[in-house]
Amino acid sequence: MSLDNSSIQPELLDSMVTIHCEDRWQVYHRLRELNISCRCQAHQPLKVEVNSAQDAIQIWCVVRQVSNPRRDLVQWLKHCWRITA
């Protein structure tokens, strides 16, 4: 998917997520397992290709899982269990 910068909101162009070096490789490998195109070289940022909304959500979930404290993830999971369908 090719992105035209004129169709993207300016605040989204500057969005970055900082992931610690040791966590970056964990994110990279998990995204590869999910068949999301990404590249990661030593001493370089992780680059991820987002081709769909589903890719964006999966990337968000993987990064959240790695970057959030465990207690926050536990609270989120408990909250999800309380939601009734």
Buried (B, 14 or more C-beta within 10 A) or exposed (E): EEEEEEEEEEEEEEEEBEBEEEBBBBBBEBBEEBEBEBEBEEEEEBEBEBEEEEBEEBBEEBBEBBBEEEEEEEEEEEEEEEEEE
